[in-house]
Amino acid sequence: MYKLINFFAVTLFVGIGFISCKTEPKSKTVIKKQKPNIIYIMADDHTTQAFGVYGSRLAGLNPTPTLDKMAKEGMIFDNCFVNNSICVPSRAAIITGQRAQTSGVIDLEGVLPQEKQYLPKEMKKLGYQTAIVGKWHLHEEPAAFDYYKVLPVQGKYFNPDFRIQGDKPWPQNIVKTKGHSSDIITDSTLDWLKKKRDPSKPFFLMHHFKAPHDDFENAPRYNEYLKDTFIPEPRSLYENDNHGSIATRGKNDSLTRVIASSVSRRNIIRNQAMNIYPEKEIYKKYGVAQEIPITKHTRFNNTKEEKEYTSTVYQDYLKKYLRCVKGVDDNVKRLLDYLEEEGILDNTIIVYTGDQGFMLGEHDYIDKRWMYDESMRMPFFVRYPKSIKANSRTDAIINNTDFAPTLITMAGGEQPKYMQGKSFKTILETGEEPKDWQKATYYRYWMHLAHRHGNPAHFGIRTKAYKLIFYYGKYWVDTDNPNAEWNKKSWGNDFTRHTPVAWEFYDLKKDPKEMNNAYKDDKYAEVIADLKNQLLNMRKDLNETDVNYPHIQKVIDQHWND
């Protein structure tokens, strides 16, 4: 009897074990096949200087506690760069994985039709439900997404309207809201996550803040934030040493009165006091470059009184900007809290970036557009504890055309051959930069003297150690041709003015603030020659030559060996 009982016990135990062995792999298979959700969060003009984790002069203000914590739970990129520091081309590069001439979007007037909205298309092929909420700015309907609720063009800070899907053709389906855009964009994203998404599918969500784009209108609850705090000022706000060139400064600094919008009153066309004091008579009273007589093209007299004025404007400027950043940071916390409450935080790849950098008074500049690092560098970090080690950091060079291929491969897909960017999934997962990884990135600002900001057109190359910039000083349309056509109603543009041609070179290891244009320093002759060769090859490889712009190519040919 005892042996019989033992036999049945052993048989039962083996049977249970057999069942367990059969079911366990099935359970593991289900887990293995579960795709991660992806949230891509992007703020407008949120520059690396306005974070703690990037260690800038503003880090001590602790402007982004939520974002810093998130960044430290994943990987931080120190060398992420935009390939054109302006909203529409940057966003097009992110959606297409392509450079300007390939995507067809080279300036703010560029459009991205549905057939070129590649990123959401590819994510849908991989089984993802796709959505975009907030700023879109690519003009045509974001119809490749399953769901959208987007601001018209730039949108408003307060009581923003949104364009949605509906019975009427785009863009006639409008929803009106009340409140601050950062709050409402987050409300809308949370509403989609809670009520509109299909929980049986992984989601790919692009959450795009309007903030902290100018004119820096913060939610009222932040009015007292930093009120009595002195904001650290960059030395280059007052002293520019040998920064720039005749292309950006003119002979004897004569062009500085009409080129490069400023914090100080140096630029008489557009300076920051005109943007941030709606209660004052100067508000939006921009000058017109074509109406400024040549007698006023003289060096700015930066007196003690002018420096005091500049400091006052800078303090007010930065506080308005950082109050908008604070609103972004707090709203990101709301998103993270929801993901944690739902138990999906750690199965969600979370990306945070800005659509470009931004000048916060460095070199007495405002806005973006420049190839200087504060404008060109993008904040970028990714949290996904399942495959990205916490507290990891890399100086590998990436740019915004690399985002789409990376997200696609992280979702289990293959990098599309039509995308020019490269997936850096391996870097995220190993923390190591492959030996054959790109050693440089290409930049080009096409617009030329646009919107009263007065930035000359230029292109260049940046490596980890050096930067070479070529200012060719012409609009991409040949305005000297009497039969040429361009948007002559485009606001605040000085397209027909040609500015001086010049090269700039910066040794970023010795001169990270770009205070010394060392292009004419003989000791760098070999380095510069090598960079020029790299630049020629990159322009060819990326379909970024000027074969279609002979008036620009002529300038390049004449001045390449200057």
C-alpha positions as CSV (number, residue, x, y, z in Angstrom):
1,M,0.0,0.0,0.0
2,Y,2.8,2.4,1.0
3,K,4.5,1.7,-2.4
4,L,1.2,2.3,-4.2
5,I,0.7,5.6,-2.5
6,N,4.3,6.6,-3.3
7,F,3.8,5.7,-6.9
8,F,0.7,7.9,-7.2
9,A,2.5,10.7,-5.3
10,V,5.5,10.5,-7.6
11,T,3.3,10.3,-10.7
12,L,1.3,13.4,-9.5
13,F,4.5,15.3,-8.7
14,V,6.0,14.5,-12.1
15,G,2.7,15.4,-13.8
16,I,2.5,18.7,-12.1
17,G,6.1,19.3,-13.0
18,F,5.4,18.4,-16.6
19,I,2.5,20.8,-16.7
20,S,4.7,23.5,-15.2
21,C,7.5,22.9,-17.7
22,K,5.0,23.1,-20.5
23,T,3.3,26.3,-19.3
24,E,6.4,28.3,-18.1
25,P,7.9,28.8,-21.6
26,K,4.5,30.0,-22.8
27,S,4.4,32.6,-20.1
28,K,7.9,33.7,-20.9
29,T,7.0,33.9,-24.6
30,V,4.2,36.3,-23.9
31,I,6.4,38.6,-21.9
32,K,9.1,38.5,-24.5
33,K,6.7,39.5,-27.2
34,Q,5.3,42.4,-25.2
35,K,6.4,45.6,-27.0
36,P,7.3,48.7,-25.0
37,N,5.2,51.8,-25.1
38,I,7.0,54.9,-26.3
39,I,6.4,58.5,-25.2
40,Y,8.4,61.1,-27.0
41,I,8.3,64.4,-25.1
42,M,9.5,67.5,-26.7
43,A,9.5,71.1,-25.5
44,D,10.0,74.0,-27.8
45,D,13.3,75.8,-27.4
46,H,14.2,74.0,-24.1
47,T,18.0,74.4,-24.2
48,T,20.6,72.4,-22.3
49,Q,21.6,75.5,-20.2
50,A,18.2,75.3,-18.5
51,F,18.7,71.9,-16.9
52,G,20.5,70.7,-13.9
53,V,22.0,67.5,-15.5
54,Y,23.8,69.5,-18.1
55,G,25.8,71.4,-15.6
56,S,25.4,74.9,-17.0
57,R,25.7,78.2,-15.1
58,L,21.9,77.8,-14.4
59,A,22.2,74.3,-12.9
60,G,22.4,75.7,-9.3
61,L,18.9,77.1,-9.7
62,N,17.5,73.6,-9.9
63,P,15.2,74.5,-12.8
64,T,14.2,70.9,-13.8
65,P,14.1,68.5,-10.8
66,T,11.6,66.1,-12.4
67,L,13.5,66.0,-15.7
68,D,16.9,65.6,-13.9
69,K,15.6,62.7,-12.0
70,M,14.2,61.0,-15.1
71,A,17.5,61.7,-17.0
72,K,19.5,60.1,-14.2
73,E,17.3,57.0,-14.4
74,G,18.4,56.5,-18.0
75,M,21.0,57.7,-20.5
76,I,22.0,61.3,-21.1
77,F,23.5,62.5,-24.4
78,D,26.0,65.3,-24.2
79,N,26.5,65.6,-27.9
80,C,23.0,65.7,-29.4
81,F,22.7,68.3,-32.2
82,V,20.0,69.7,-34.4
83,N,20.8,70.0,-38.1
84,N,18.9,73.3,-38.5
85,S,18.1,75.2,-35.3
86,I,14.6,76.4,-36.2
87,C,11.2,74.7,-35.5
88,V,9.8,73.4,-38.8
89,P,13.0,71.9,-40.3
90,S,13.9,70.3,-37.0
91,R,10.5,68.7,-36.6
92,A,10.6,67.5,-40.2
93,A,13.9,65.9,-39.6
94,I,12.6,64.1,-36.5
95,I,9.5,62.8,-38.3
96,T,11.3,61.8,-41.6
97,G,14.8,60.8,-40.4
98,Q,16.0,62.8,-43.4
99,R,18.0,66.0,-44.2
100,A,16.4,69.1,-45.5
101,Q,16.9,68.7,-49.3
102,T,15.7,65.1,-49.1
103,S,12.6,65.8,-47.0
104,G,12.0,69.1,-48.9
105,V,11.7,71.1,-45.7
106,I,14.5,73.7,-45.5
107,D,12.8,76.6,-43.7
108,L,9.7,77.7,-41.7
109,E,7.5,77.6,-44.8
110,G,8.2,73.9,-45.5
111,V,5.3,71.5,-45.3
112,L,5.3,67.8,-44.5
113,P,2.5,66.0,-46.4
114,Q,1.0,62.7,-45.1
115,E,3.0,60.5,-47.4
116,K,6.2,61.9,-45.8
117,Q,5.1,61.5,-42.2
118,Y,7.3,58.4,-42.0
119,L,7.8,57.9,-38.2
120,P,4.1,57.3,-37.3
121,K,3.7,55.2,-40.5
122,E,6.5,52.9,-39.5
123,M,5.3,52.6,-35.9
124,K,1.8,51.6,-37.1
125,K,3.4,48.9,-39.3
126,L,4.9,47.5,-36.0
127,G,1.5,47.3,-34.4
128,Y,1.6,50.6,-32.5
129,Q,-1.3,52.9,-31.9
130,T,0.0,56.4,-32.7
131,A,-0.9,59.9,-31.3
132,I,0.4,63.4,-31.3
133,V,-0.7,66.1,-28.9
134,G,0.5,69.7,-28.7
135,K,2.7,71.6,-31.2
136,W,2.9,70.2,-34.7
137,H,3.9,73.2,-36.9
138,L,4.4,71.2,-40.1
139,H,1.4,72.9,-41.7
140,E,-0.4,70.0,-43.3
141,E,-2.6,67.6,-41.4
142,P,-0.8,65.0,-39.2
143,A,-3.0,62.4,-40.9
144,A,-0.5,59.6,-40.5
145,F,-1.2,59.5,-36.8
146,D,-4.2,57.5,-35.5
147,Y,-5.1,60.4,-33.2
148,Y,-4.1,64.1,-33.1
149,K,-4.9,67.2,-31.2
150,V,-2.5,69.9,-32.3
151,L,-2.0,73.6,-32.0
152,P,-2.6,75.8,-35.1
153,V,0.9,76.7,-36.3
154,Q,2.7,78.1,-33.2
155,G,-0.4,78.2,-31.0
156,K,-1.2,80.4,-28.0
157,Y,0.1,80.2,-24.5
158,F,-3.3,80.9,-23.0
159,N,-6.7,79.5,-24.0
160,P,-5.2,77.7,-27.0
161,D,-7.3,76.3,-29.8
162,F,-6.6,72.8,-31.1
163,R,-7.1,71.2,-34.5
164,I,-8.6,67.7,-34.2
165,Q,-10.0,65.0,-36.5
166,G,-13.7,65.6,-37.3
167,D,-16.4,65.8,-40.0
168,K,-15.0,68.9,-41.6
169,P,-11.8,68.9,-43.7
170,W,-8.5,69.9,-42.1
171,P,-8.0,72.4,-40.5
172,Q,-11.6,73.3,-39.8
173,N,-12.3,71.0,-36.8
174,I,-11.4,73.2,-33.9
175,V,-11.6,72.7,-30.1
176,K,-11.4,75.7,-27.8
177,T,-9.9,75.4,-24.4
178,K,-9.3,77.6,-21.3
179,G,-6.1,77.6,-19.3
180,H,-2.3,77.5,-19.9
181,S,-1.0,75.5,-22.9
182,S,1.4,73.4,-20.9
183,D,-1.4,72.3,-18.6
184,I,-3.9,71.7,-21.3
185,I,-1.5,69.8,-23.6
186,T,-0.8,67.5,-20.6
187,D,-4.6,67.2,-19.8
188,S,-5.2,66.2,-23.4
189,T,-2.4,63.6,-23.4
190,L,-3.7,62.1,-20.1
191,D,-7.2,62.1,-21.5
192,W,-6.0,60.1,-24.5
193,L,-4.1,57.7,-22.4
194,K,-7.0,57.1,-20.0
195,K,-10.0,57.1,-22.4
196,K,-9.0,56.9,-26.0
197,R,-6.2,54.5,-26.5
198,D,-6.6,50.8,-27.2
199,P,-5.0,49.1,-24.1
200,S,-4.5,45.9,-26.1
201,K,-1.9,47.7,-28.3
202,P,1.4,49.4,-27.5
203,F,1.3,53.1,-28.0
204,F,3.6,55.6,-29.6
205,L,2.8,59.0,-28.3
206,M,4.4,62.4,-29.2
207,H,3.7,64.9,-26.5
208,H,4.9,68.4,-27.6
209,F,4.8,71.4,-25.4
210,K,4.6,74.9,-26.8
211,A,6.7,76.2,-23.9
212,P,9.3,77.7,-23.4
213,H,9.1,79.3,-26.9
214,D,9.0,83.1,-26.8
215,D,7.1,85.3,-25.8
216,F,7.5,83.3,-22.5
217,E,4.0,83.5,-21.0
218,N,4.0,81.4,-17.9
219,A,1.0,80.1,-15.9
220,P,0.1,82.6,-13.1
221,R,1.1,80.2,-10.4
222,Y,4.7,80.7,-11.3
223,N,4.7,84.5,-11.1
224,E,6.7,84.5,-7.9
225,Y,9.2,81.7,-8.9
226,L,12.7,83.1,-8.9
227,K,11.4,86.6,-8.2
228,D,14.1,87.5,-5.7
229,T,16.9,85.3,-7.3
230,F,19.8,86.7,-9.2
231,I,20.2,84.7,-12.4
232,P,23.9,84.0,-13.2
233,E,25.0,85.9,-16.3
234,P,27.3,84.7,-19.1
235,R,30.5,86.8,-19.4
236,S,29.9,86.9,-23.2
237,L,26.8,88.9,-22.6
238,Y,29.1,91.9,-22.2
239,E,32.5,90.9,-23.6
240,N,32.7,88.9,-26.8
241,D,36.5,88.7,-27.3
242,N,37.3,87.3,-30.7
243,H,34.0,85.5,-31.1
244,G,32.4,85.7,-34.6
245,S,33.7,87.2,-37.8
246,I,33.1,89.9,-40.4
247,A,30.1,87.8,-41.5
248,T,28.4,88.2,-38.1
249,R,29.9,91.5,-37.0
250,G,30.8,93.4,-40.1
251,K,33.8,95.6,-40.6
252,N,34.6,97.3,-37.3
253,D,31.5,95.8,-35.8
254,S,29.3,97.9,-38.1
255,L,26.8,95.1,-38.8
256,T,26.1,94.3,-35.2
257,R,23.4,97.0,-35.1
258,V,21.3,95.0,-37.6
259,I,22.6,91.4,-37.4
260,A,21.9,89.1,-34.5
261,S,18.9,90.0,-32.2
262,S,20.3,90.9,-28.8
263,V,19.6,91.1,-25.1
264,S,21.2,94.6,-25.0
265,R,20.2,97.6,-27.1
266,R,23.0,96.7,-29.5
267,N,20.6,95.5,-32.2
268,I,18.3,98.4,-33.1
269,I,16.1,96.2,-35.2
270,R,15.1,93.6,-32.6
271,N,16.2,93.3,-29.0
272,Q,14.8,91.4,-26.1
273,A,13.1,94.4,-24.3
274,M,10.9,94.6,-27.4
275,N,9.6,91.1,-26.7
276,I,9.1,90.8,-22.9
277,Y,7.5,94.1,-21.8
278,P,4.0,94.2,-23.1
279,E,3.2,97.1,-20.8
280,K,5.9,99.3,-22.4
281,E,5.7,101.5,-25.5
282,I,8.6,99.6,-27.2
283,Y,6.7,96.3,-27.2
284,K,6.8,94.7,-30.6
285,K,8.1,98.0,-32.1
286,Y,10.7,96.3,-34.2
287,G,12.9,98.2,-36.6
288,V,13.1,97.6,-40.3
289,A,16.6,96.8,-41.5
290,Q,16.1,98.3,-44.9
291,E,15.2,101.6,-43.3
292,I,18.2,102.0,-41.1
293,P,20.6,104.5,-42.7
294,I,24.2,103.5,-43.1
295,T,25.2,106.3,-40.7
296,K,23.8,104.1,-37.9
297,H,25.9,101.1,-38.9
298,T,28.5,101.9,-36.2
299,R,29.9,100.0,-33.3
300,F,27.6,99.8,-30.2
301,N,28.9,102.0,-27.3
302,N,28.5,99.5,-24.5
303,T,28.7,102.0,-21.6
304,K,28.3,101.2,-17.9
305,E,24.7,102.5,-18.1
306,E,24.0,100.2,-21.1
307,K,25.4,97.2,-19.2
308,E,23.2,97.9,-16.3
309,Y,20.2,98.1,-18.7
310,T,21.3,94.8,-20.3
311,S,21.5,93.1,-16.9
312,T,18.0,94.2,-16.0
313,V,16.6,92.9,-19.3
314,Y,18.6,89.7,-19.0
315,Q,17.2,89.0,-15.5
316,D,13.6,89.6,-16.6
317,Y,14.2,87.5,-19.8
318,L,15.6,84.5,-17.9
319,K,12.9,84.6,-15.2
320,K,10.2,84.5,-17.8
321,Y,11.9,81.7,-19.7
322,L,12.6,79.6,-16.6
323,R,9.0,80.0,-15.3
324,C,7.8,78.4,-18.6
325,V,10.4,75.7,-18.1
326,K,9.1,75.1,-14.6
327,G,5.6,74.6,-16.0
328,V,7.0,72.0,-18.4
329,D,8.9,70.2,-15.6
330,D,5.8,70.0,-13.4
331,N,3.6,68.7,-16.2
332,V,6.1,66.0,-17.1
333,K,5.7,64.8,-13.5
334,R,2.0,64.5,-14.1
335,L,2.7,62.2,-17.0
336,L,5.2,60.1,-15.1
337,D,2.9,59.8,-12.1
338,Y,0.1,58.5,-14.3
339,L,2.4,55.9,-15.9
340,E,3.5,54.7,-12.5
341,E,-0.1,54.5,-11.2
342,E,-1.1,52.4,-14.2
343,G,1.9,50.1,-13.7
344,I,3.3,50.8,-17.1
345,L,6.1,53.2,-16.3
346,D,9.0,50.7,-16.6
347,N,7.5,49.2,-19.9
348,T,7.5,52.6,-21.5
349,I,10.4,54.1,-23.3
350,I,10.4,57.8,-22.4
351,V,12.4,60.3,-24.5
352,Y,12.8,63.9,-23.6
353,T,14.3,66.6,-25.8
354,G,13.8,70.1,-27.2
355,D,13.3,70.8,-30.9
356,Q,16.7,72.7,-30.8
357,G,18.8,74.7,-28.4
358,F,18.3,78.4,-27.5
359,M,20.6,81.4,-26.8
360,L,20.1,82.6,-23.2
361,G,22.2,85.7,-23.6
362,E,25.4,84.0,-24.6
363,H,27.3,86.4,-27.0
364,D,24.5,88.9,-26.3
365,Y,22.2,86.7,-28.5
366,I,18.6,85.7,-28.1
367,D,16.5,83.1,-30.1
368,K,18.3,80.2,-31.9
369,R,19.3,79.6,-35.6
370,W,23.0,79.8,-34.9
371,M,25.5,77.0,-35.2
372,Y,27.0,78.0,-31.9
373,D,26.6,75.3,-29.3
374,E,23.9,76.9,-27.1
375,S,21.6,77.0,-30.2
376,M,22.8,73.8,-31.9
377,R,22.9,71.4,-29.0
378,M,19.7,69.6,-28.1
379,P,18.9,68.2,-24.6
380,F,18.3,64.5,-25.1
381,F,17.9,61.6,-22.6
382,V,16.0,58.3,-22.6
383,R,14.6,56.3,-19.7
384,Y,13.8,52.6,-20.2
385,P,15.1,50.5,-17.3
386,K,14.6,47.2,-19.1
387,S,17.5,47.9,-21.4
388,I,19.1,51.2,-20.5
389,K,21.3,51.4,-17.5
390,A,20.6,54.2,-15.0
391,N,23.1,57.0,-14.5
392,S,24.6,56.3,-17.9
393,R,26.0,59.1,-20.1
394,T,27.6,59.3,-23.6
395,D,29.5,61.8,-25.6
396,A,28.6,60.0,-28.9
397,I,27.5,62.4,-31.6
398,I,23.9,62.1,-32.6
399,N,21.5,64.4,-34.5
400,N,17.8,64.7,-34.9
401,T,17.7,62.6,-38.1
402,D,18.8,59.7,-35.9
403,F,15.8,59.9,-33.6
404,A,13.3,58.1,-36.0
405,P,15.5,55.2,-36.9
406,T,16.3,54.7,-33.2
407,L,12.7,54.7,-32.1
408,I,11.8,52.3,-34.9
409,T,14.5,49.8,-34.0
410,M,13.7,50.0,-30.3
411,A,10.1,49.1,-31.2
412,G,11.4,46.0,-32.9
413,G,11.6,47.2,-36.4
414,E,14.4,47.6,-38.9
415,Q,15.9,51.0,-39.9
416,P,14.2,52.1,-43.2
417,K,16.7,52.5,-46.0
418,Y,15.2,55.8,-47.1
419,M,16.1,57.4,-43.7
420,Q,19.5,59.2,-43.6
421,G,19.8,59.1,-39.9
422,K,21.3,56.1,-38.0
423,S,19.9,54.1,-35.1
424,F,21.8,54.5,-31.9
425,K,19.9,51.7,-30.1
426,T,23.2,49.9,-29.5
427,I,24.6,52.9,-27.7
428,L,21.5,53.1,-25.5
429,E,21.7,49.4,-24.6
430,T,25.5,48.9,-24.2
431,G,26.6,52.4,-23.2
432,E,29.4,52.0,-25.7
433,E,30.0,54.0,-28.9
434,P,30.7,51.7,-31.8
435,K,34.0,52.1,-33.5
436,D,32.4,52.9,-36.8
437,W,29.9,55.5,-35.3
438,Q,29.7,58.9,-36.9
439,K,32.5,61.3,-35.7
440,A,30.9,64.5,-36.9
441,T,27.5,66.2,-37.6
442,Y,26.5,68.6,-40.4
443,Y,24.5,71.8,-39.8
444,R,22.8,74.3,-42.1
445,Y,20.7,77.3,-41.5
446,W,19.0,78.3,-44.8
447,M,16.8,81.2,-44.1
448,H,19.1,84.3,-44.0
449,L,18.2,87.5,-42.2
450,A,14.8,86.4,-41.2
451,H,12.1,87.7,-38.8
452,R,14.1,90.7,-37.6
453,H,16.5,88.2,-35.9
454,G,19.1,88.8,-38.6
455,N,21.0,85.5,-38.7
456,P,23.2,85.1,-41.9
457,A,22.8,81.9,-43.8
458,H,25.6,79.4,-43.0
459,F,26.6,75.7,-42.9
460,G,29.3,73.8,-41.1
461,I,30.7,70.7,-39.4
462,R,31.0,69.9,-35.7
463,T,33.2,67.1,-34.3
464,K,33.8,66.4,-30.6
465,A,36.9,68.6,-30.7
466,Y,36.3,71.3,-33.4
467,K,33.7,73.4,-35.2
468,L,34.0,74.9,-38.7
469,I,31.4,77.3,-40.0
470,F,31.0,78.9,-43.4
471,Y,28.9,82.0,-43.7
472,Y,27.9,82.4,-47.3
473,G,25.5,85.3,-46.7
474,K,22.8,84.8,-49.3
475,Y,19.1,83.7,-49.3
476,W,18.5,80.3,-50.9
477,V,16.5,82.1,-53.6
478,D,18.6,84.2,-55.9
479,T,17.2,87.5,-55.1
480,D,19.4,89.2,-57.7
481,N,17.5,87.5,-60.4
482,P,14.6,89.8,-61.5
483,N,12.5,86.7,-62.4
484,A,13.1,85.0,-59.1
485,E,10.0,84.3,-56.9
486,W,9.9,84.1,-53.2
487,N,7.5,85.0,-50.4
488,K,7.9,88.7,-50.3
489,K,5.2,88.9,-47.6
490,S,7.1,86.8,-45.2
491,W,7.3,88.8,-42.0
492,G,10.4,90.7,-41.0
493,N,12.7,89.4,-43.6
494,D,15.7,91.1,-45.2
495,F,16.4,88.4,-47.8
496,T,17.8,90.6,-50.5
497,R,20.7,91.9,-48.4
498,H,23.9,90.0,-48.9
499,T,26.2,89.8,-45.9
500,P,30.0,89.3,-45.9
501,V,31.4,85.9,-46.4
502,A,33.6,84.4,-43.8
503,W,34.9,81.2,-42.0
504,E,34.8,80.6,-38.3
505,F,36.8,77.9,-36.5
506,Y,36.6,77.0,-32.8
507,D,38.8,74.6,-30.8
508,L,36.1,73.3,-28.5
509,K,38.4,71.6,-26.1
510,K,40.3,74.8,-25.4
511,D,37.5,77.2,-26.1
512,P,34.1,75.5,-25.2
513,K,32.4,78.9,-25.0
514,E,33.5,79.8,-28.6
515,M,35.1,83.0,-27.7
516,N,38.0,82.8,-30.1
517,N,37.6,82.4,-33.8
518,A,40.9,80.7,-34.6
519,Y,40.4,80.3,-38.3
520,K,43.5,82.4,-39.2
521,D,45.7,80.7,-36.6
522,D,48.4,78.9,-38.6
523,K,48.7,76.1,-36.1
524,Y,45.3,74.9,-37.0
525,A,45.9,74.8,-40.8
526,E,46.0,71.0,-41.1
527,V,43.0,70.6,-38.8
528,I,40.9,73.1,-40.9
529,A,42.0,71.5,-44.2
530,D,40.8,68.1,-42.9
531,L,37.5,69.5,-41.7
532,K,36.9,71.1,-45.1
533,N,37.5,67.7,-46.7
534,Q,35.0,66.1,-44.3
535,L,32.6,68.8,-44.9
536,L,32.7,68.3,-48.7
537,N,32.2,64.6,-48.3
538,M,29.3,65.0,-45.8
539,R,27.5,67.5,-48.1
540,K,27.8,65.0,-51.0
541,D,26.8,61.9,-48.9
542,L,23.8,63.7,-47.3
543,N,22.5,65.2,-50.5
544,E,23.2,68.7,-49.1
545,T,25.3,70.2,-51.9
546,D,24.4,73.5,-53.6
547,V,24.1,72.0,-57.1
548,N,20.5,73.4,-57.2
549,Y,21.6,76.8,-55.9
550,P,24.3,78.0,-58.3
551,H,24.3,81.6,-56.8
552,I,25.4,80.0,-53.5
553,Q,27.8,77.5,-55.1
554,K,29.5,80.4,-56.8
555,V,30.2,82.0,-53.4
556,I,31.5,78.7,-52.0
557,D,33.8,78.2,-55.0
558,Q,35.2,81.8,-54.6
559,H,35.8,81.6,-50.9
560,W,36.5,78.0,-50.1
561,N,40.2,78.6,-49.7
562,D,40.1,82.0,-48.1
